[in-house]
Every structure is written in structure tokens, then in C-alpha cells.
């Protein structure tokens, strides 16, 4: 059920990010810079995971997590209906922001309790391999979702009926949400031993004693900065400056998913046999290379270089996403895992949104000045890619120095 749940949630997330979301904002009349900031709501939503700390002792979680997940996904379905509302541009923009932000807020408040609910059912010694399997299933289904969505949007846009495509996409999100809800209903929840239930103040006091966890959170912050100064602005770059059709975008999604699926299991097994730190070093190195490739991506070579960037980014995520998650989960005892994950996501998510806001301002400035910055002619996304590469390299340096384990073999190290 966890594998299926993650899959349906991933399919929905694909339709409310990147080029798909950029289609909606473009139809409403929202600028590229603002679109990037709105896309970064996924990161801002992460910051609301700190509120999950107040839910640490609320067990069982199944009923209320299931209810609120249904509400948040309904908000996502409504996002695609905003362009057809018979109201002004300002009102459409306000409704778009309301549904998108509300959906991400609710999703992230319940993410940590849900993650902890399911991860408690997974053997600690097989977390890397299981995470890889879960990702592969999501990626395969995500390919189908992306291709179908891309073809449908291109078909109706060519006929001058883009709003029809939006309605169909909204219905698709609603149906996926129904399937997602069923996986939650059918899932079991492991009972938590009574002796592990503690007050929030006690949990936080114990959590902040883990010195290495604080270092891991800083690593997550560095990676979120690299990610959210770049990726939120790539969607509009693809459909505008690079001129990609939605069908080509879906082909890129297929290549992205295939590349990530091919390496997920090897990375997962390697992490279980060695360490998540080693896998993260590999993943971050590949991500840095991907950002550097995108520094040179322009309309004349866009289809080739952006594809190379996207493949490298896909491969890197196979190592990074599972590596960071499991690094947090294996660093603290079971009863602290939900709090640790919520704290990490909250801090790194807020940092991601803040840099995306700055990135949006930089995009607006560069585009207003005719794609020139300090006398250098370049598209805004090329500049942002260079910044992303720098922060990724800093993350690698921190991983090799700040997170180097002591002979005492943490996570028992406290301060």
C-alpha cells in the first residue's frame, strides 16, 4: 500500500509542477518570475511541517491523515479550473495562489506523520532498497501520466481549446486522489508502544541533543537552496525561451524517469551495504554536473543540452532523495524520527522558498534588462544554474568535512 500510495501522490505532484503548472500561469497571465516563486510553494509548504511537531503524540494518525490528504488533493484539482472561472486576472491569480498554497500547506503538515506511519513498517536494514523500489514504481507510472498529460494539452491547445485540457487534467487529478485515498484506507498502522509516547517538549529537548542531526539538516538546507534557486524556473524556460511543446516535455519526463529508475536499485543496495553518505556524494556530484550543463543551455542547443541536464538530474535524485531521507531516519531512535523529519523539512523548506523568491526577483531583473546581467548576455535560468552548481559543490564539501563520522560511531553522539 505504501508503494501504491507514493505512486498516486507522485502522479498528482507531476501535474502541479514544472511546465504543466507554467501552462496554467501563462494562461492566467502570470510572469515567469512569479511563476517560479509559485512553483516554489512546494518548498514553502515544507516549512509548515514544523507544525507536525505538535502532532507527535497524536496516535493513531490514519484517520486524520487520510481526511486531510483528500482535502489537499482536491485543492490541487481546483488549480486547473481557475483559468476557466469567469473573473478578472487579479481574482484568478488570487484563487490560483490560494488553492496551490493551501494544498501544499495541508500536504506538508501531514507528511511527517504519514511518512513515519509507513516507514515504521520497513526493516531498517532494507530501507535503501525499499525506497528504491518505491521510487521505481512511481517513476514508471509517472511516465505514463506525463506522456498522456502532455499529449492531451498539446492536442487541445492546437485546436484552440486549452481550457478543455485543463478541465480534463482537473478530473484526472480528482480520480487519482480517489485512488490515493483508497490506499490510505486499506493500509495498516503499527501500534506505538505506550512507553514511547512523550510530550512535545520532551521530544524536542531530546531531539536537539543530537549534534550530527543538526549537521544533516544543514546539508539538506544547502541542497534545497541549490534545487529551489533553479528548478522552479525551468518550467517556463522550457515552454517559452526553449520553445518545447508539451509532448516533448512529456518525452523528457519519460527519459528522466527511465534514467532514475535504472539507477535507483543499484544506489539503494549500495547505500545499504556501505553508507548513505557515500551515495549522497555520488548523487551531489552528478547534480553539480547537471547544473553546469544547463549553464550552457540556450534555444539553439536546448533540446540536446537540456535533455543531458535532465538525465543527470534524474540520476542524481535517485541517490539524493532516498539518501537524505534515510540519513535522517537512521540518525535518531524510532520515537524521534517523525519529529526529526518534520524539523528538517521545515527548516530546509523555508530556506528553499526564500531563495526561490530571490531567484524570482533576479529573473525579473534580468529579463527586464534584455537578458543582460553585469554586461553579460545570458538567460536568467543560465545564471541561476550557475548559482545552483556552486551551492551543490558547497554541499559536497560539507558532506566530506562537516558530516565526517567520528570513531565513536554516531548517532549516539550528543552535545
Order of alpha helices (4+ residues) and beta strands (2+ residues): alpha-alpha-alpha-alpha-alpha-alpha-alpha-alpha-alpha-alpha-alpha-alpha-alpha-alpha-alpha-alpha-beta-beta-alpha
